[in-house]
Amino acid sequence: MSTGAFSTSYDPRRELPVIMASDSINHKLAFTGSASLSPTMNATTTLIAIFCTKDVYVDFGAAPVAGPGKVFIPGGIYLILGVKAGQKMSIASADGVSTGTCYLMEGGS
């Protein structure tokens, strides 16, 4: 008899990251076909939750430039990504012409 997803053993590698909304920093970023930058992320940020209205490319770093060959995120998908503290995120529409909005929530330790 199957017990479904129930497990009696604890494995920290299978935990889902959680960002506490009360401790988070939120950004609403407009994007176009040209790469635009987020503000520098908080020094304690280790995770971001991201939702974009259109397909985008993103890149992270001190001076990132989003575009083809960088991380692709489909529009309408909610993702949680690990990041390094103090970085910026660059975002650009995947088709190079669309405009949209990206919602970014910072979180971490």
Buried (B, 14 or more C-beta within 10 A) or exposed (E): EEEEEEEEEEEEEEEEEEBEEEEBBEBEBEBBEEBBBBEEBBEEBBBBBBBBBBBBBBBBEEEBEBBEEBBEBEBEEEEBBEBEBEBBBBBBBBEEEBEBEBBBBBBBE
